[in-house]
Amino acid sequence: MEQPATPPGPRPRDGWDTVVETANHRVERRGRYLWVSVWRRPDLDTATGAALAQALVSTVLGKLAELAGPGSLRAVVLDLRQAPPVNGPSTQQSIGRLLAACEQAQVIPALLHGGDALAALQLGRLVREYAPRLGQVTADAATIEALTASGVNNGRGPTSRPR
């Protein structure tokens, strides 16, 4: 019997360079921005998913270190619109490490979710705990797209402090 095809992730973003792609995520870079797309893989077990989350964080931490300093990264977008809406403890810990590292490096971590209320609550808690000054959570893809397209902080949207 033939195995079902692996569920594909989102298409690579036009104008962005792929840094790495794994079974459930892709890291892309354009200028001072990293865009990390994560997608659901129901065929993977929990341990594999958690290991992939740790690998994702290691990749982003490596890029933060590599691109540190003036003129370095401005933002890391974690696009979770196609990911499971709720994460287990290991994945939450990985997201927390990513958020804390961004906060320490003074890089905006922007978490983009698919509109699920539980995802918004869980991600909001992680941002408040690990990146309270710079971290952002939104379901508004247009705001994130505008941030990464222009690089301008107009005082609204994902670069403004959460209230």
Sequence and secondary structure as in RCSB ss.txt:
>XXXX:A:sequence
MEQPATPPGPRPRDGWDTVVETANHRVERRGRYLWVSVWRRPDLDTATGAALAQALVSTVLGKLAELAGPGSLRA
VVLDLRQAPPVNGPSTQQSIGRLLAACEQAQVIPALLHGGDALAALQLGRLVREYAPRLGQVTADAATIEALTAS
GVNNGRGPTSRPR
>XXXX:A:secstr
             TT EEEEE SSEEEEEETTEEEEEEE  TTS HHHHHHHHHHHHHHHHHHHHHT STT   E
EEEEEEES SS  HHHHHHHHHHHHHHHHHT EEEEE  S HHHHHHHHHHHHHH TTT EEES HHHHHHHHHH
    SSGGGS   
